[in-house]
Amino acid sequence: MIKVLIYEDNPQLREGLTMLIDGSEGFQVLGAFRNCSNVAYEVGSYKPDVILMDIDMPGVNGMEGLKIIRQQNIDVSILMLTVFDDNTNIFEALQNGANGYILKKTPPAKLLEYIQEAAIGGAPMTASVAAQVLKMFSQINLPSGKDYHLSEREKEVLQFLVKGYSYKMIASEMFIAMDTVRSHIKKIYEKLHVNSKSEAVAKAFRDRIV
């Protein structure tokens, strides 16, 4: 039996969600509330498996409720159920500990699937929201902008190191002496604050230096 708490200020929707979930086999609605004014007490008393959380509610809204819950309970699964599909709300919810983010236009059968998924540790998201999340995280992981002040020649040497070239091969490719390669690599290590080729290569990948 999956035990659910609902936070939704619209009385018709709150009642409709309660009837849908409570009337489905394997689910039980423990309580349904219009805002998060007493959320700490309610979550502590009812001990739900999954919480459906609206965002825009009077008094203590869903985002604040989420933060309050996470201060005392990191195990309960919290699904944001909202009309908002903008980056700001999605990112803030996930950053503050939401397990999933689904839109209110989700069909009833799919909503029940999402609740089941959350109950077993999943992170359900409406497809359009998932696409935005992937886009956001790809942007977050863009080059960090760190500037290690490598010269163009040093970047070229580092690029060969990333490709697995030996000192001798680098010297041959760049038409320079082995001692010059060693000198470049020494400066690269100093500027990257590393002590080995593997560390230099790892940093080059992580910070997108080359």
Accessible surface in RSA format (square Angstrom, percent):
REM  Atomic radii and reference values for relative SASA: ProtOr
REM  Chains: A
REM  Algorithm: Lee & Richards
REM  Probe-radius: 1.40
REM  Slices: 20
REM RES _ NUM      All-atoms   Total-Side   Main-Chain    Non-polar    All polar
REM                ABS   REL    ABS   REL    ABS   REL    ABS   REL    ABS   REL
RES MET A   1   151.45  78.4  87.25  57.7  64.19 152.8  87.96  74.8  63.48  84.1
RES ILE A   2    30.17  17.2  29.90  22.3   0.28   0.7  30.17  21.7   0.00   0.0
RES LYS A   3    73.13  35.7  73.13  44.9   0.00   0.0  27.92  25.1  45.21  48.2
RES VAL A   4     0.00   0.0   0.00   0.0   0.00   0.0   0.00   0.0   0.00   0.0
RES LEU A   5     0.00   0.0   0.00   0.0   0.00   0.0   0.00   0.0   0.00   0.0
RES ILE A   6     0.81   0.5   0.81   0.6   0.00   0.0   0.81   0.6   0.00   0.0
RES TYR A   7     1.39   0.7   0.00   0.0   1.39   3.6   0.00   0.0   1.39   1.7
RES GLU A   8     2.42   1.4   2.42   1.8   0.00   0.0   1.26   2.4   1.16   0.9
RES ASP A   9    47.87  33.5  37.84  37.7  10.03  23.7   1.90   4.5  45.98  45.9
RES ASN A  10    66.33  45.7  62.30  60.2   4.04   9.7  12.52  30.1  53.81  52.0
RES PRO A  11    75.82  55.3  72.49  66.1   3.33  12.1  72.87  60.2   2.95  18.3
RES GLN A  12   136.78  76.5 125.03  91.4  11.74  28.0  66.30 141.1  70.48  53.5
RES LEU A  13    58.13  32.4  52.76  37.7   5.37  13.5  57.46  40.4   0.67   1.8
RES ARG A  14    50.14  21.1  50.14  25.6   0.00   0.0   2.70   3.7  47.44  28.8
RES GLU A  15   108.57  62.3 103.09  78.0   5.48  13.1  33.68  65.1  74.89  61.1
RES GLY A  16    34.26  42.3   0.00   N/A  34.26  42.3  29.51  81.0   4.75  10.6
RES LEU A  17    10.56   5.9  10.30   7.4   0.26   0.7  10.30   7.2   0.26   0.7
RES THR A  18    36.83  26.2  36.83  37.3   0.00   0.0  35.13  47.2   1.71   2.6
RES MET A  19   132.57  68.7 117.87  78.0  14.70  35.0 107.67  91.5  24.90  33.0
RES LEU A  20    50.75  28.3  40.31  28.8  10.44  26.2  49.08  34.5   1.67   4.5
RES ILE A  21     0.00   0.0   0.00   0.0   0.00   0.0   0.00   0.0   0.00   0.0
RES ASP A  22    73.57  51.5  52.96  52.7  20.62  48.8   9.10  21.4  64.47  64.3
RES GLY A  23    69.10  85.2   0.00   N/A  69.10  85.2  34.20  93.9  34.90  78.2
RES SER A  24    24.77  20.9  16.06  21.4   8.70  20.0  13.65  29.1  11.12  15.6
RES GLU A  25   173.82  99.8 141.91 107.4  31.92  76.0  65.85 127.4 107.97  88.2
RES GLY A  26    30.27  37.3   0.00   N/A  30.27  37.3  25.43  69.8   4.84  10.8
RES PHE A  27    14.23   7.1   7.55   4.7   6.68  17.4   7.55   4.6   6.68  19.1
RES GLN A  28    76.81  42.9  76.79  56.1   0.01   0.0  14.61  31.1  62.19  47.2
RES VAL A  29    18.95  12.5   3.11   2.8  15.84  38.2   3.11   2.7  15.84  43.0
RES LEU A  30    39.92  22.2  18.56  13.3  21.36  53.7  22.64  15.9  17.28  46.5
RES GLY A  31    13.58  16.7   0.00   N/A  13.58  16.7  13.58  37.3   0.00   0.0
RES ALA A  32    35.58  32.7  11.06  17.1  24.52  55.8  11.06  15.6  24.52  65.0
RES PHE A  33    47.13  23.6  43.44  26.9   3.69   9.6  47.13  28.6   0.00   0.0
RES ARG A  34   130.08  54.6 127.10  64.8   2.98   7.1  47.78  65.3  82.30  49.9
RES ASN A  35    20.93  14.4  18.85  18.2   2.09   5.0   0.00   0.0  20.93  20.2
RES CYS A  36     0.60   0.5   0.00   0.0   0.60   1.4   0.00   0.0   0.60   0.6
RES SER A  37    65.59  55.4  37.84  50.5  27.74  63.9  26.50  56.4  39.08  54.8
RES ASN A  38    91.01  62.8  84.24  81.4   6.77  16.3  11.57  27.8  79.44  76.8
RES VAL A  39     1.79   1.2   1.13   1.0   0.66   1.6   1.13   1.0   0.66   1.8
RES ALA A  40    40.52  37.3  36.48  56.3   4.05   9.2  36.72  51.7   3.80  10.1
RES TYR A  41   161.99  75.6 151.13  86.0  10.87  28.3 115.69  86.9  46.31  57.1
RES GLU A  42    15.49   8.9  15.49  11.7   0.00   0.0   4.75   9.2  10.73   8.8
RES VAL A  43     1.23   0.8   0.19   0.2   1.04   2.5   0.19   0.2   1.04   2.8
RES GLY A  44    32.54  40.1   0.00   N/A  32.54  40.1  28.75  78.9   3.79   8.5
RES SER A  45    61.67  52.1  27.72  37.0  33.95  78.2  28.03  59.7  33.64  47.1
RES TYR A  46    87.77  41.0  74.34  42.3  13.42  34.9  40.36  30.3  47.41  58.4
RES LYS A  47   141.16  68.9 133.46  81.9   7.70  18.3 106.27  95.7  34.88  37.2
RES PRO A  48    11.44   8.3   0.36   0.3  11.08  40.3   0.36   0.3  11.08  68.8
RES ASP A  49    54.17  37.9  44.49  44.3   9.68  22.9  14.96  35.2  39.21  39.1
RES VAL A  50     0.00   0.0   0.00   0.0   0.00   0.0   0.00   0.0   0.00   0.0
RES ILE A  51     0.00   0.0   0.00   0.0   0.00   0.0   0.00   0.0   0.00   0.0
RES LEU A  52     1.50   0.8   1.01   0.7   0.49   1.2   1.30   0.9   0.21   0.6
RES MET A  53     0.00   0.0   0.00   0.0   0.00   0.0   0.00   0.0   0.00   0.0
RES ASP A  54     5.81   4.1   5.08   5.1   0.73   1.7   0.62   1.5   5.18   5.2
RES ILE A  55    10.84   6.2  10.74   8.0   0.10   0.3  10.74   7.7   0.10   0.3
RES ASP A  56    93.14  65.2  85.84  85.4   7.30  17.3  15.56  36.6  77.58  77.4
RES MET A  57    10.03   5.2   0.00   0.0  10.03  23.9   1.89   1.6   8.14  10.8
RES PRO A  58    57.24  41.7  43.71  39.8  13.53  49.2  56.22  46.4   1.02   6.3
RES GLY A  59    72.67  89.6   0.00   N/A  72.67  89.6  34.53  94.8  38.14  85.4
RES VAL A  60    45.29  29.8  42.28  38.3   3.01   7.3  45.29  39.4   0.00   0.0
RES ASN A  61    50.87  35.1  50.33  48.6   0.54   1.3   2.90   7.0  47.97  46.4
RES GLY A  62     0.00   0.0   0.00   N/A   0.00   0.0   0.00   0.0   0.00   0.0
RES MET A  63    10.12   5.2  10.12   6.7   0.00   0.0  10.12   8.6   0.00   0.0
RES GLU A  64    78.84  45.3  78.81  59.6   0.03   0.1  26.51  51.3  52.33  42.7
RES GLY A  65     0.00   0.0   0.00   N/A   0.00   0.0   0.00   0.0   0.00   0.0
RES LEU A  66     0.00   0.0   0.00   0.0   0.00   0.0   0.00   0.0   0.00   0.0
RES LYS A  67    68.57  33.5  64.47  39.6   4.10   9.8  35.43  31.9  33.14  35.3
RES ILE A  68    55.24  31.4  54.57  40.7   0.67   1.6  54.57  39.3   0.67   1.8
RES ILE A  69     0.00   0.0   0.00   0.0   0.00   0.0   0.00   0.0   0.00   0.0
RES ARG A  70    40.29  16.9  29.33  15.0  10.96  26.1  23.86  32.6  16.43  10.0
RES GLN A  71   152.79  85.4 111.99  81.8  40.80  97.1  46.65  99.3 106.14  80.5
RES GLN A  72    94.05  52.6  53.75  39.3  40.30  96.0  37.53  79.9  56.52  42.9
RES ASN A  73    41.61  28.7  36.75  35.5   4.86  11.7   8.06  19.4  33.55  32.4
RES ILE A  74   141.62  80.6 119.05  88.7  22.57  54.4 119.05  85.7  22.57  61.2
RES ASP A  75   127.36  89.2 100.20  99.7  27.17  64.2  34.86  82.0  92.51  92.3
RES VAL A  76     7.52   4.9   1.34   1.2   6.18  14.9   6.96   6.0   0.56   1.5
RES SER A  77    10.77   9.1  10.54  14.1   0.23   0.5   0.00   0.0  10.77  15.1
RES ILE A  78     0.00   0.0   0.00   0.0   0.00   0.0   0.00   0.0   0.00   0.0
RES LEU A  79     0.00   0.0   0.00   0.0   0.00   0.0   0.00   0.0   0.00   0.0
RES MET A  80     0.00   0.0   0.00   0.0   0.00   0.0   0.00   0.0   0.00   0.0
RES LEU A  81     7.71   4.3   7.67   5.5   0.05   0.1   7.67   5.4   0.05   0.1
RES THR A  82     0.31   0.2   0.31   0.3   0.00   0.0   0.00   0.0   0.31   0.5
RES VAL A  83   101.02  66.5  78.11  70.7  22.91  55.2  82.46  71.6  18.56  50.3
RES PHE A  84    68.74  34.4  66.28  41.0   2.47   6.4  68.74  41.7   0.00   0.0
RES ASP A  85    64.70  45.3  61.01  60.7   3.69   8.7   1.97   4.6  62.73  62.6
RES ASP A  86    56.27  39.4  50.06  49.8   6.22  14.7  45.82 107.8  10.45  10.4
RES ASN A  87    73.16  50.4  68.96  66.6   4.20  10.1  21.96  52.9  51.20  49.5
RES THR A  88   100.85  71.7  92.07  93.3   8.77  20.9  63.60  85.4  37.25  56.3
RES ASN A  89    30.38  21.0  30.36  29.3   0.02   0.0   0.12   0.3  30.26  29.2
RES ILE A  90     0.00   0.0   0.00   0.0   0.00   0.0   0.00   0.0   0.00   0.0
RES PHE A  91    68.04  34.0  68.04  42.1   0.00   0.0  68.04  41.3   0.00   0.0
RES GLU A  92    56.38  32.4  55.53  42.0   0.85   2.0  18.26  35.3  38.12  31.1
RES ALA A  93     0.00   0.0   0.00   0.0   0.00   0.0   0.00   0.0   0.00   0.0
RES LEU A  94    38.01  21.2  21.22  15.2  16.79  42.2  21.49  15.1  16.52  44.5
RES GLN A  95   128.33  71.8  91.22  66.7  37.11  88.4  38.36  81.7  89.97  68.2
RES ASN A  96    41.53  28.6  31.61  30.5   9.91  23.9   7.03  16.9  34.49  33.3
RES GLY A  97    26.27  32.4   0.00   N/A  26.27  32.4  23.21  63.7   3.05   6.8
RES ALA A  98    11.50  10.6   0.00   0.0  11.50  26.2   0.00   0.0  11.50  30.5
RES ASN A  99    48.57  33.5  42.14  40.7   6.44  15.5   5.25  12.6  43.32  41.9
RES GLY A 100     0.00   0.0   0.00   N/A   0.00   0.0   0.00   0.0   0.00   0.0
RES TYR A 101     0.00   0.0   0.00   0.0   0.00   0.0   0.00   0.0   0.00   0.0
RES ILE A 102     0.00   0.0   0.00   0.0   0.00   0.0   0.00   0.0   0.00   0.0
RES LEU A 103     5.65   3.1   5.65   4.0   0.00   0.0   5.65   4.0   0.00   0.0
RES LYS A 104    57.07  27.8  32.01  19.6  25.07  59.7  18.55  16.7  38.52  41.0
RES LYS A 105   163.69  79.9 130.75  80.2  32.94  78.4  93.14  83.8  70.55  75.2
RES THR A 106    19.24  13.7   3.88   3.9  15.36  36.6   6.72   9.0  12.52  18.9
RES PRO A 107    82.76  60.3  77.80  70.9   4.96  18.0  82.76  68.3   0.00   0.0
RES PRO A 108    81.21  59.2  79.93  72.9   1.28   4.6  81.21  67.0   0.00   0.0
RES ALA A 109    70.35  64.7  62.80  96.9   7.55  17.2  66.22  93.3   4.14  11.0
RES LYS A 110    85.54  41.7  84.32  51.7   1.22   2.9  40.54  36.5  45.00  47.9
RES LEU A 111     7.32   4.1   7.32   5.2   0.00   0.0   7.32   5.1   0.00   0.0
RES LEU A 112    29.28  16.3  29.28  20.9   0.00   0.0  29.28  20.6   0.00   0.0
RES GLU A 113    91.01  52.2  87.09  65.9   3.91   9.3  32.78  63.4  58.22  47.5
RES TYR A 114    21.81  10.2  21.81  12.4   0.00   0.0  10.22   7.7  11.59  14.3
RES ILE A 115     0.00   0.0   0.00   0.0   0.00   0.0   0.00   0.0   0.00   0.0
RES GLN A 116    88.91  49.7  88.22  64.5   0.69   1.6  17.30  36.8  71.60  54.3
RES GLU A 117    70.31  40.4  67.06  50.7   3.25   7.7  24.97  48.3  45.34  37.0
RES ALA A 118     0.23   0.2   0.00   0.0   0.23   0.5   0.00   0.0   0.23   0.6
RES ALA A 119    37.13  34.1   5.77   8.9  31.36  71.3   6.88   9.7  30.25  80.1
RES ILE A 120   152.60  86.8 116.51  86.8  36.09  87.0 125.15  90.1  27.44  74.5
RES GLY A 121    67.87  83.7   0.00   N/A  67.87  83.7  33.67  92.4  34.20  76.6
RES GLY A 122    21.89  27.0   0.00   N/A  21.89  27.0  19.25  52.8   2.64   5.9
RES ALA A 123    63.43  58.3  45.22  69.8  18.21  41.4  45.22  63.7  18.21  48.2
RES PRO A 124     3.12   2.3   0.00   0.0   3.12  11.3   3.12   2.6   0.00   0.0
RES MET A 125    42.64  22.1  27.38  18.1  15.26  36.3  23.80  20.2  18.84  25.0
RES THR A 126    21.11  15.0  21.11  21.4   0.00   0.0  21.11  28.4   0.00   0.0
RES ALA A 127    80.83  74.3  68.34 105.5  12.49  28.4  74.43 104.8   6.40  17.0
RES SER A 128    54.38  46.0  43.27  57.7  11.12  25.6  49.60 105.6   4.78   6.7
RES VAL A 129     0.00   0.0   0.00   0.0   0.00   0.0   0.00   0.0   0.00   0.0
RES ALA A 130    34.32  31.6  33.23  51.3   1.09   2.5  33.91  47.8   0.41   1.1
RES ALA A 131    60.81  55.9  49.94  77.1  10.87  24.7  54.56  76.8   6.25  16.6
RES GLN A 132    45.69  25.5  43.98  32.1   1.71   4.1  26.52  56.4  19.17  14.5
RES VAL A 133    14.64   9.6  14.64  13.3   0.00   0.0  14.64  12.7   0.00   0.0
RES LEU A 134   130.57  72.7 125.65  89.9   4.92  12.4 126.11  88.6   4.45  12.0
RES LYS A 135   132.12  64.5 126.45  77.6   5.67  13.5  74.61  67.2  57.51  61.3
RES MET A 136    17.31   9.0  15.95  10.6   1.36   3.2  11.10   9.4   6.21   8.2
RES PHE A 137    88.55  44.3  88.43  54.8   0.12   0.3  88.55  53.7   0.00   0.0
RES SER A 138    66.14  55.9  51.66  68.9  14.48  33.4  47.85 101.9  18.29  25.6
RES GLN A 139    92.52  51.7  82.42  60.2  10.10  24.0  29.53  62.9  62.99  47.8
RES ILE A 140    97.74  55.6  70.35  52.4  27.38  66.0  78.15  56.3  19.59  53.2
RES ASN A 141    93.49  64.5  81.93  79.2  11.56  27.8  22.09  53.2  71.41  69.0
RES LEU A 142   106.89  59.5  98.90  70.8   7.98  20.1  99.17  69.7   7.71  20.7
RES PRO A 143    79.65  58.0  61.40  56.0  18.25  66.3  61.74  51.0  17.91 111.3
RES SER A 144    64.85  54.8  25.65  34.2  39.20  90.3  35.35  75.3  29.50  41.3
RES GLY A 145    68.72  84.7   0.00   N/A  68.72  84.7  40.42 110.9  28.30  63.4
RES LYS A 146   121.80  59.4  95.80  58.8  26.00  61.9  65.16  58.7  56.63  60.3
RES ASP A 147   100.94  70.7  75.83  75.5  25.11  59.4  31.20  73.4  69.74  69.6
RES TYR A 148    34.01  15.9  23.16  13.2  10.85  28.2  24.93  18.7   9.09  11.2
RES HIS A 149   132.77  72.6 119.01  82.7  13.76  35.2  86.16  88.8  46.61  54.2
RES LEU A 150    15.04   8.4   0.89   0.6  14.15  35.6   0.94   0.7  14.10  38.0
RES SER A 151    51.14  43.2  39.88  53.2  11.27  26.0  48.10 102.4   3.04   4.3
RES GLU A 152   133.71  76.8 125.78  95.2   7.93  18.9  68.35 132.2  65.36  53.4
RES ARG A 153    94.77  39.8  92.30  47.0   2.47   5.9  36.93  50.5  57.84  35.1
RES GLU A 154     7.45   4.3   7.45   5.6   0.00   0.0   0.15   0.3   7.31   6.0
RES LYS A 155    73.18  35.7  72.95  44.8   0.22   0.5  27.09  24.4  46.09  49.1
RES GLU A 156    68.49  39.3  65.46  49.5   3.03   7.2  24.47  47.3  44.01  35.9
RES VAL A 157     0.00   0.0   0.00   0.0   0.00   0.0   0.00   0.0   0.00   0.0
RES LEU A 158     0.00   0.0   0.00   0.0   0.00   0.0   0.00   0.0   0.00   0.0
RES GLN A 159    81.58  45.6  81.58  59.6   0.00   0.0   9.08  19.3  72.49  55.0
RES PHE A 160    27.23  13.6  27.23  16.9   0.00   0.0  27.23  16.5   0.00   0.0
RES LEU A 161     1.97   1.1   0.55   0.4   1.42   3.6   0.55   0.4   1.42   3.8
RES VAL A 162    37.66  24.8  18.63  16.9  19.04  45.9  18.63  16.2  19.04  51.6
RES LYS A 163   132.30  64.5  96.87  59.4  35.43  84.4  61.34  55.2  70.96  75.6
RES GLY A 164    49.66  61.2   0.00   N/A  49.66  61.2  24.69  67.8  24.96  55.9
RES TYR A 165    51.09  23.9  50.61  28.8   0.48   1.2  15.65  11.8  35.44  43.7
RES SER A 166    52.17  44.1  43.96  58.7   8.21  18.9  47.47 101.1   4.70   6.6
RES TYR A 167    72.82  34.0  70.79  40.3   2.03   5.3  48.97  36.8  23.85  29.4
RES LYS A 168   156.06  76.1 154.35  94.7   1.71   4.1  96.72  87.1  59.34  63.2
RES MET A 169    96.73  50.1  92.99  61.5   3.75   8.9  74.91  63.7  21.82  28.9
RES ILE A 170     0.00   0.0   0.00   0.0   0.00   0.0   0.00   0.0   0.00   0.0
RES ALA A 171     9.92   9.1   8.26  12.8   1.66   3.8   8.49  12.0   1.43   3.8
RES SER A 172    77.27  65.3  60.82  81.2  16.45  37.9  34.77  74.0  42.50  59.5
RES GLU A 173    93.11  53.5  74.53  56.4  18.58  44.2   7.33  14.2  85.78  70.0
RES MET A 174     9.19   4.8   0.19   0.1   9.00  21.4   4.33   3.7   4.86   6.4
RES PHE A 175   186.24  93.2 152.89  94.7  33.35  86.8 162.71  98.6  23.53  67.3
RES ILE A 176    36.17  20.6  18.25  13.6  17.92  43.2  27.29  19.7   8.88  24.1
RES ALA A 177    63.57  58.4  47.29  73.0  16.28  37.0  58.03  81.7   5.54  14.7
RES MET A 178    69.30  35.9  65.03  43.0   4.27  10.2  65.03  55.3   4.27   5.7
RES ASP A 179   102.95  72.1  96.43  96.0   6.52  15.4  31.41  73.9  71.54  71.3
RES THR A 180    52.92  37.6  48.72  49.4   4.20  10.0  30.32  40.7  22.60  34.2
RES VAL A 181     0.00   0.0   0.00   0.0   0.00   0.0   0.00   0.0   0.00   0.0
RES ARG A 182   115.04  48.3 110.03  56.1   5.01  11.9  47.35  64.7  67.69  41.0
RES SER A 183    48.73  41.2  42.23  56.4   6.50  15.0  26.51  56.5  22.22  31.1
RES HIS A 184    29.06  15.9  29.06  20.2   0.00   0.0  24.78  25.5   4.28   5.0
RES ILE A 185     4.44   2.5   4.44   3.3   0.00   0.0   4.44   3.2   0.00   0.0
RES LYS A 186   136.26  66.5 132.13  81.1   4.13   9.8  79.35  71.4  56.91  60.6
RES LYS A 187   101.04  49.3 100.79  61.8   0.25   0.6  49.75  44.8  51.28  54.6
RES ILE A 188     0.00   0.0   0.00   0.0   0.00   0.0   0.00   0.0   0.00   0.0
RES TYR A 189    39.29  18.3  38.97  22.2   0.31   0.8  34.85  26.2   4.43   5.5
RES GLU A 190   104.32  59.9  88.08  66.6  16.24  38.7  48.46  93.7  55.86  45.6
RES LYS A 191    69.16  33.7  58.40  35.8  10.77  25.6  47.71  42.9  21.45  22.9
RES LEU A 192     0.00   0.0   0.00   0.0   0.00   0.0   0.00   0.0   0.00   0.0
RES HIS A 193   148.15  81.0 118.32  82.2  29.83  76.3  85.70  88.3  62.45  72.7
RES VAL A 194    12.40   8.2   5.53   5.0   6.88  16.6   5.79   5.0   6.61  17.9
RES ASN A 195   132.00  91.0 105.99 102.4  26.01  62.6  28.72  69.1 103.28  99.8
RES SER A 196    38.89  32.9  35.16  46.9   3.73   8.6  36.45  77.6   2.44   3.4
RES LYS A 197    78.79  38.4  75.31  46.2   3.48   8.3  49.92  44.9  28.87  30.8
RES SER A 198    80.54  68.1  67.70  90.4  12.84  29.6  54.19 115.4  26.35  36.9
RES GLU A 199    77.14  44.3  70.69  53.5   6.46  15.4  35.16  68.0  41.98  34.3
RES ALA A 200     0.00   0.0   0.00   0.0   0.00   0.0   0.00   0.0   0.00   0.0
RES VAL A 201    27.43  18.0  27.43  24.8   0.00   0.0  27.43  23.8   0.00   0.0
RES ALA A 202    54.96  50.5  45.74  70.6   9.23  21.0  52.39  73.8   2.57   6.8
RES LYS A 203    31.73  15.5  31.73  19.5   0.00   0.0   8.33   7.5  23.40  24.9
RES ALA A 204     1.60   1.5   0.24   0.4   1.37   3.1   0.43   0.6   1.17   3.1
RES PHE A 205   128.93  64.5 119.23  73.8   9.70  25.2 122.76  74.4   6.17  17.7
RES ARG A 206   157.51  66.1 128.24  65.4  29.26  69.7  75.96 103.8  81.55  49.4
RES ASP A 207    10.12   7.1   5.28   5.3   4.85  11.5   0.13   0.3   9.99  10.0
RES ARG A 208   129.42  54.3 111.35  56.8  18.07  43.0  28.91  39.5 100.51  60.9
RES ILE A 209    28.17  16.0   8.49   6.3  19.68  47.4  14.24  10.3  13.93  37.8
RES VAL A 210    66.63  43.8  11.34  10.3  55.29 133.2  40.32  35.0  26.31  71.4
END  Absolute sums over single chains surface
CHAIN  1 A    11460.0       9277.7       2182.3       6466.6       4993.4
END  Absolute sums over all chains
TOTAL         11460.0       9277.7       2182.3       6466.6       4993.4
